[in-house]
């Protein structure tokens, strides 16, 4: 399992550049972009990068321990792989590669309803610990079938996404005809032909499909019937049916945090969908602070959006997040390095995070908040 680092790709910037050279242009734009003018995408990165940590050098120096307990399981690092739809379109066999890496390195892998592999296969590869992110169907019957399927597969955590009441305005996707499901134009075909490795691997692994929804009659013709406008009633119905841990993803306000607690959620993921839905909103790190200040200890508070490096993970944890998730990083790595991409990214992030912790004399992940440089 232990392989040497790919020395040409030691940073996310290098991996992103390599991925861009290998993925068809219209698909890379879908992966890489935010929405509107990409303002919140940039703010996520910029404002997270402004967070500073305080080193304490004259002290006993010990090896940093990245192990983190979450919902009764101790993970080997305080980060996981965020849910991403269309993974197999972005790079052939990507969900299997990432699920397997997550299982081997004992970190959470989040399955998207619209990924390109079955729940059963991904959870098996992930060591039986994969979480499932539910896109909420309009029909209660289809919702209940999905919940039973997830339960039957053995996923311990269900994630409800609340930050997609509308479809994000992404001009590049409109121009490219890249929708759910994707439309393939002549221009898109030419862009695919320009990436021969992607084409050959797609042929080898087979044309990607929405494997989870494929088994349901309502989705068999390629049309998807989802209602992303979640309200208290819909969440309460799911809470009553789902016996495992329940997490609300996409929380960006104290009001929604309060509601999540009231509805019996076990955790929230503070997120602005990677800047893909709302350009006029706050960055995720800006949203995190007030939520932690008011609700720390009342619900498990996690975060995604904007993290690209181990130092970014340290900044998020120091700011009060109890766990973190990254998405684009892992797709860049898989596209750049193929089957080694998942493990390369996990090991790289762990190395970077551990270096930061040991540099500032922080032994436990939970102690990072004691090193946060607070500002007025």
VODOGU-302958 format. One record per residue (C-alpha): residue number from 0; x, y, z. Coordinates in steps of 0.2 Angstrom, whole numbers, plus 2048, in hexadecimal, padded with zeros to 3 digits. Each point is the difference from the previous one (the first is absolute). Example, Ala and Ser with C-alpha at 12.3 -4.5 7.8 and 13.67 -1.06 7.14 Angstrom:
% residues 2
+-----+-----+-----+-----+
|   k |   X |   Y |   Z |
+-----+-----+-----+-----+
|   0 | 83E | 7EA | 827 |
|   1 | 806 | 811 | 7FD |
+-----+-----+-----+-----+
//
This chain:
% residues 376
+-----+-----+-----+-----+
|   k |   X |   Y |   Z |
+-----+-----+-----+-----+
|   0 | 800 | 800 | 800 |
|   1 | 80E | 80C | 804 |
|   2 | 807 | 807 | 7F0 |
|   3 | 80C | 80E | 7FD |
|   4 | 7FA | 812 | 7FD |
|   5 | 7FE | 805 | 7EE |
|   6 | 80D | 80E | 801 |
|   7 | 7FA | 80A | 7F1 |
|   8 | 7EF | 802 | 809 |
|   9 | 803 | 805 | 812 |
|  10 | 7F4 | 80F | 800 |
|  11 | 7EE | 802 | 7FB |
|  12 | 805 | 80D | 7F3 |
|  13 | 80B | 7F3 | 7F7 |
|  14 | 7F2 | 7F2 | 801 |
|  15 | 7F3 | 80D | 7FA |
|  16 | 80B | 804 | 7F1 |
|  17 | 803 | 7EE | 7FC |
|  18 | 7ED | 7FC | 801 |
|  19 | 7FC | 80E | 7F5 |
|  20 | 80B | 7F9 | 7F2 |
|  21 | 7F8 | 7EF | 801 |
|  22 | 7ED | 804 | 803 |
|  23 | 7F5 | 806 | 7F1 |
|  24 | 7FE | 813 | 802 |
|  25 | 7ED | 800 | 803 |
|  26 | 802 | 7F3 | 80E |
|  27 | 80E | 809 | 808 |
|  28 | 7F7 | 810 | 800 |
|  29 | 7F1 | 7F7 | 809 |
|  30 | 80C | 7FA | 80D |
|  31 | 80B | 80F | 802 |
|  32 | 7F3 | 80E | 800 |
|  33 | 7F5 | 809 | 80D |
|  34 | 7F1 | 80A | 7FA |
|  35 | 7FD | 811 | 7F8 |
|  36 | 811 | 809 | 801 |
|  37 | 808 | 7F4 | 80B |
|  38 | 801 | 80D | 80E |
|  39 | 7FB | 7F4 | 80F |
|  40 | 80C | 7F3 | 7F9 |
|  41 | 80E | 80C | 801 |
|  42 | 7FA | 806 | 811 |
|  43 | 800 | 7EE | 807 |
|  44 | 812 | 7FF | 7FD |
|  45 | 806 | 811 | 804 |
|  46 | 7F7 | 802 | 810 |
|  47 | 805 | 7EF | 806 |
|  48 | 812 | 804 | 7FC |
|  49 | 7FF | 810 | 80B |
|  50 | 7FE | 7F6 | 810 |
|  51 | 810 | 7FF | 80A |
|  52 | 806 | 7F4 | 80D |
|  53 | 80C | 803 | 80F |
|  54 | 80F | 7F5 | 803 |
|  55 | 806 | 7FD | 811 |
|  56 | 812 | 7FA | 7FF |
|  57 | 807 | 7FF | 811 |
|  58 | 7F7 | 7F1 | 806 |
|  59 | 801 | 7ED | 800 |
|  60 | 7FF | 7FA | 7EE |
|  61 | 7F6 | 7F1 | 7FC |
|  62 | 7FA | 7F7 | 7F0 |
|  63 | 7F0 | 806 | 7FA |
|  64 | 7F1 | 7F4 | 800 |
|  65 | 7F3 | 803 | 7F2 |
|  66 | 7F4 | 7F3 | 806 |
|  67 | 7EF | 807 | 802 |
|  68 | 7F0 | 7F8 | 807 |
|  69 | 7F0 | 803 | 7F7 |
|  70 | 7EF | 7F8 | 803 |
|  71 | 807 | 7F2 | 809 |
|  72 | 80F | 7FC | 7F4 |
|  73 | 812 | 805 | 802 |
|  74 | 806 | 806 | 7EF |
|  75 | 813 | 802 | 7FC |
|  76 | 7FE | 812 | 7FB |
|  77 | 7F4 | 80E | 803 |
|  78 | 7FB | 801 | 7ED |
|  79 | 7F6 | 7F7 | 7F4 |
|  80 | 7FB | 7FF | 7ED |
|  81 | 7F1 | 80B | 7FD |
|  82 | 7F2 | 7FA | 7F5 |
|  83 | 801 | 804 | 7ED |
|  84 | 7F4 | 7FB | 7F3 |
|  85 | 805 | 7FB | 7EE |
|  86 | 811 | 7FA | 807 |
|  87 | 802 | 7F2 | 7F2 |
|  88 | 7FD | 80E | 7F3 |
|  89 | 80E | 80A | 807 |
|  90 | 80C | 7F2 | 800 |
|  91 | 7FC | 7ED | 7FC |
|  92 | 7FE | 7F5 | 810 |
|  93 | 803 | 80F | 80B |
|  94 | 7F3 | 7FB | 80E |
|  95 | 807 | 7EF | 801 |
|  96 | 812 | 807 | 802 |
|  97 | 7FB | 80D | 80D |
|  98 | 7F5 | 7F4 | 80A |
|  99 | 80E | 7F3 | 800 |
| 100 | 80D | 80D | 806 |
| 101 | 7F4 | 806 | 80E |
| 102 | 7FE | 7EE | 806 |
| 103 | 812 | 7FC | 800 |
| 104 | 805 | 811 | 809 |
| 105 | 7F1 | 7FF | 80C |
| 106 | 7F8 | 811 | 7FB |
| 107 | 7ED | 803 | 7FC |
| 108 | 7FB | 7FF | 7EE |
| 109 | 7EF | 809 | 7FC |
| 110 | 7F6 | 7F8 | 7F2 |
| 111 | 7F6 | 80C | 7F5 |
| 112 | 7EF | 7FA | 7FA |
| 113 | 805 | 805 | 7EE |
| 114 | 811 | 7F7 | 800 |
| 115 | 804 | 7F3 | 7F4 |
| 116 | 802 | 7F0 | 80A |
| 117 | 7F4 | 7F6 | 80B |
| 118 | 7FE | 804 | 813 |
| 119 | 804 | 7EE | 804 |
| 120 | 811 | 800 | 7F6 |
| 121 | 806 | 810 | 807 |
| 122 | 7FC | 7FC | 812 |
| 123 | 808 | 7EF | 7FE |
| 124 | 810 | 809 | 7F9 |
| 125 | 7FF | 80D | 80E |
| 126 | 801 | 7F2 | 80D |
| 127 | 7ED | 801 | 805 |
| 128 | 802 | 812 | 806 |
| 129 | 7FA | 80B | 7F1 |
| 130 | 7F3 | 80D | 804 |
| 131 | 7F2 | 804 | 7F3 |
| 132 | 7FB | 811 | 7FA |
| 133 | 7ED | 800 | 7FB |
| 134 | 7FA | 80B | 7F2 |
| 135 | 7EE | 801 | 806 |
| 136 | 7F3 | 7F8 | 7F4 |
| 137 | 7F0 | 808 | 7FC |
| 138 | 7F6 | 7F0 | 803 |
| 139 | 800 | 7F9 | 812 |
| 140 | 7FF | 7EF | 7F9 |
| 141 | 811 | 802 | 7F7 |
| 142 | 807 | 808 | 80F |
| 143 | 7FC | 7F2 | 80B |
| 144 | 807 | 7F3 | 7F3 |
| 145 | 810 | 80A | 800 |
| 146 | 801 | 800 | 813 |
| 147 | 7FD | 7ED | 801 |
| 148 | 80D | 7FE | 7F3 |
| 149 | 80D | 80A | 80A |
| 150 | 7FB | 7F7 | 810 |
| 151 | 802 | 7EF | 7F8 |
| 152 | 811 | 805 | 7F9 |
| 153 | 806 | 803 | 812 |
| 154 | 804 | 813 | 7FF |
| 155 | 801 | 807 | 812 |
| 156 | 7FC | 812 | 7FC |
| 157 | 7F3 | 809 | 7F5 |
| 158 | 804 | 811 | 7FA |
| 159 | 7F2 | 80C | 7FA |
| 160 | 805 | 80E | 7F5 |
| 161 | 7F7 | 811 | 803 |
| 162 | 809 | 80D | 7F6 |
| 163 | 7F9 | 7FC | 7EF |
| 164 | 7EE | 807 | 800 |
| 165 | 805 | 806 | 7EE |
| 166 | 80B | 7FC | 7F2 |
| 167 | 811 | 80A | 802 |
| 168 | 803 | 80C | 7F1 |
| 169 | 80F | 7F9 | 7F8 |
| 170 | 802 | 809 | 7EE |
| 171 | 80E | 7F3 | 7FB |
| 172 | 7F4 | 7F1 | 803 |
| 173 | 7F2 | 809 | 7F6 |
| 174 | 80B | 803 | 7F1 |
| 175 | 807 | 7EE | 801 |
| 176 | 7EE | 7F8 | 802 |
| 177 | 807 | 7F7 | 810 |
| 178 | 7F1 | 7FC | 80A |
| 179 | 7F8 | 7F1 | 809 |
| 180 | 801 | 7F5 | 7F7 |
| 181 | 80E | 808 | 7F4 |
| 182 | 7FC | 804 | 7EE |
| 183 | 80E | 7FB | 7F4 |
| 184 | 802 | 80D | 7F2 |
| 185 | 80C | 7FF | 7F1 |
| 186 | 80B | 80D | 809 |
| 187 | 800 | 7F5 | 810 |
| 188 | 805 | 7F0 | 7F5 |
| 189 | 80E | 80A | 7F8 |
| 190 | 806 | 805 | 811 |
| 191 | 7FF | 7EE | 806 |
| 192 | 80A | 7FA | 7F1 |
| 193 | 80E | 80C | 805 |
| 194 | 803 | 7F6 | 810 |
| 195 | 804 | 7EF | 7FA |
| 196 | 805 | 7F8 | 811 |
| 197 | 7EF | 806 | 807 |
| 198 | 7F7 | 7F8 | 7F1 |
| 199 | 80A | 7EF | 801 |
| 200 | 7FC | 7FF | 812 |
| 201 | 7EE | 804 | 7FE |
| 202 | 7FF | 7F2 | 7F3 |
| 203 | 809 | 7F4 | 80B |
| 204 | 7F5 | 803 | 80F |
| 205 | 7F0 | 803 | 7F7 |
| 206 | 7F5 | 80F | 7FD |
| 207 | 7FC | 808 | 810 |
| 208 | 7EE | 800 | 806 |
| 209 | 7F7 | 805 | 810 |
| 210 | 801 | 7EF | 807 |
| 211 | 7F6 | 803 | 810 |
| 212 | 7F1 | 807 | 7F8 |
| 213 | 801 | 7F4 | 7F1 |
| 214 | 7F8 | 7F3 | 80A |
| 215 | 7F0 | 80A | 803 |
| 216 | 7F2 | 801 | 7F4 |
| 217 | 7FE | 813 | 802 |
| 218 | 812 | 803 | 7FA |
| 219 | 801 | 7F2 | 7F3 |
| 220 | 7FE | 80C | 7F1 |
| 221 | 80D | 80C | 806 |
| 222 | 7F5 | 80D | 808 |
| 223 | 802 | 804 | 812 |
| 224 | 7F2 | 806 | 80B |
| 225 | 808 | 808 | 80F |
| 226 | 7F9 | 80E | 80B |
| 227 | 80F | 809 | 808 |
| 228 | 7F5 | 80C | 80A |
| 229 | 801 | 7F8 | 811 |
| 230 | 7F6 | 806 | 80E |
| 231 | 7FC | 7FB | 812 |
| 232 | 7F3 | 7F4 | 7FB |
| 233 | 80A | 7F7 | 7F4 |
| 234 | 80F | 7FE | 80B |
| 235 | 7F5 | 7FB | 80F |
| 236 | 7F9 | 7F2 | 7F5 |
| 237 | 811 | 7FA | 7FC |
| 238 | 806 | 801 | 812 |
| 239 | 7F1 | 7F5 | 805 |
| 240 | 805 | 7F3 | 7F3 |
| 241 | 813 | 800 | 801 |
| 242 | 807 | 7F7 | 80F |
| 243 | 812 | 804 | 7FD |
| 244 | 809 | 811 | 802 |
| 245 | 7F9 | 80F | 7F7 |
| 246 | 80A | 80E | 7FA |
| 247 | 7FA | 810 | 7F8 |
| 248 | 80C | 807 | 7F2 |
| 249 | 800 | 811 | 7F9 |
| 250 | 7FD | 80A | 810 |
| 251 | 805 | 812 | 7FF |
| 252 | 7F6 | 808 | 80E |
| 253 | 7FD | 800 | 813 |
| 254 | 7ED | 7FE | 7FC |
| 255 | 803 | 7F0 | 7F6 |
| 256 | 80B | 7F9 | 80D |
| 257 | 7F2 | 803 | 80D |
| 258 | 7F4 | 7F7 | 7F5 |
| 259 | 80C | 7F2 | 7FD |
| 260 | 801 | 7FD | 813 |
| 261 | 7ED | 802 | 802 |
| 262 | 7FD | 7F2 | 7F3 |
| 263 | 80C | 7F4 | 809 |
| 264 | 80F | 801 | 7F4 |
| 265 | 810 | 7F9 | 806 |
| 266 | 80B | 80B | 7F7 |
| 267 | 802 | 80E | 7F3 |
| 268 | 80C | 804 | 7F2 |
| 269 | 803 | 813 | 7FF |
| 270 | 801 | 802 | 7ED |
| 271 | 7FC | 80B | 7F2 |
| 272 | 801 | 7F2 | 7F3 |
| 273 | 812 | 804 | 7FB |
| 274 | 7FA | 811 | 7FA |
| 275 | 7F5 | 7F8 | 7F3 |
| 276 | 7EF | 807 | 805 |
| 277 | 801 | 811 | 807 |
| 278 | 80C | 80E | 7FB |
| 279 | 7F9 | 80D | 80C |
| 280 | 802 | 7F6 | 810 |
| 281 | 80D | 7FE | 80C |
| 282 | 80F | 7F4 | 7FF |
| 283 | 7FE | 7F1 | 80B |
| 284 | 80E | 805 | 80C |
| 285 | 7F7 | 810 | 803 |
| 286 | 7F0 | 7F7 | 804 |
| 287 | 808 | 7F3 | 80B |
| 288 | 806 | 80C | 80E |
| 289 | 7EF | 806 | 806 |
| 290 | 7F8 | 7EF | 7FF |
| 291 | 80E | 7F8 | 80A |
| 292 | 7FF | 80E | 80D |
| 293 | 7EE | 7FD | 803 |
| 294 | 7FD | 7ED | 7FD |
| 295 | 811 | 7F8 | 804 |
| 296 | 7FC | 7F0 | 80B |
| 297 | 7EE | 800 | 7FB |
| 298 | 802 | 7F7 | 7EF |
| 299 | 80F | 7FA | 7F6 |
| 300 | 807 | 80E | 7F5 |
| 301 | 80A | 7FC | 7F1 |
| 302 | 805 | 80A | 7F0 |
| 303 | 804 | 7FF | 7EE |
| 304 | 803 | 80D | 7F2 |
| 305 | 810 | 809 | 7FC |
| 306 | 80D | 7F3 | 808 |
| 307 | 80E | 7FC | 7F4 |
| 308 | 80F | 7FB | 80C |
| 309 | 804 | 7F9 | 811 |
| 310 | 803 | 812 | 807 |
| 311 | 7EE | 804 | 7FA |
| 312 | 7F9 | 7F1 | 80A |
| 313 | 80A | 806 | 80F |
| 314 | 7F8 | 812 | 7FE |
| 315 | 7EF | 7F8 | 7FF |
| 316 | 802 | 7F5 | 80F |
| 317 | 808 | 80E | 80A |
| 318 | 7F1 | 80B | 7FC |
| 319 | 7F4 | 7F3 | 808 |
| 320 | 7FC | 7F3 | 7F3 |
| 321 | 801 | 7EF | 808 |
| 322 | 803 | 7F7 | 7EF |
| 323 | 802 | 806 | 7EE |
| 324 | 7FD | 7FA | 7EE |
| 325 | 808 | 803 | 7EF |
| 326 | 7FA | 7FD | 7EF |
| 327 | 808 | 808 | 7F1 |
| 328 | 812 | 7FB | 807 |
| 329 | 7FC | 7EE | 7FE |
| 330 | 7F9 | 801 | 7EF |
| 331 | 80F | 80A | 7FA |
| 332 | 80B | 7F2 | 808 |
| 333 | 7F7 | 7F2 | 7F8 |
| 334 | 800 | 808 | 7EF |
| 335 | 812 | 804 | 801 |
| 336 | 807 | 7F0 | 808 |
| 337 | 7F2 | 7F3 | 7FC |
| 338 | 7FF | 7F2 | 80C |
| 339 | 80D | 807 | 80B |
| 340 | 7F7 | 811 | 802 |
| 341 | 7F6 | 7FD | 80F |
| 342 | 80D | 7F9 | 80B |
| 343 | 80C | 80D | 7FA |
| 344 | 7F4 | 80E | 805 |
| 345 | 7FC | 7F8 | 811 |
| 346 | 813 | 7FE | 804 |
| 347 | 804 | 811 | 7FA |
| 348 | 7F3 | 808 | 80B |
| 349 | 805 | 7F6 | 80F |
| 350 | 812 | 804 | 7FE |
| 351 | 7FC | 813 | 7FE |
| 352 | 7F4 | 800 | 80F |
| 353 | 80C | 7F7 | 80B |
| 354 | 80E | 80C | 7FC |
| 355 | 7F5 | 80F | 805 |
| 356 | 7FB | 7F8 | 810 |
| 357 | 812 | 7FB | 805 |
| 358 | 807 | 811 | 7FB |
| 359 | 7F4 | 809 | 80B |
| 360 | 801 | 7F3 | 80E |
| 361 | 7EF | 7F9 | 7FF |
| 362 | 7FE | 7EE | 804 |
| 363 | 7ED | 7FD | 7FE |
| 364 | 7F5 | 806 | 7F3 |
| 365 | 7F4 | 806 | 80D |
| 366 | 80D | 80C | 807 |
| 367 | 802 | 809 | 7EF |
| 368 | 7F3 | 80D | 806 |
| 369 | 80C | 805 | 80E |
| 370 | 80D | 806 | 7F3 |
| 371 | 7F3 | 80B | 7F6 |
| 372 | 806 | 812 | 7FF |
| 373 | 7F0 | 809 | 804 |
| 374 | 7FB | 811 | 7F8 |
| 375 | 7F4 | 80E | 806 |
+-----+-----+-----+-----+
//
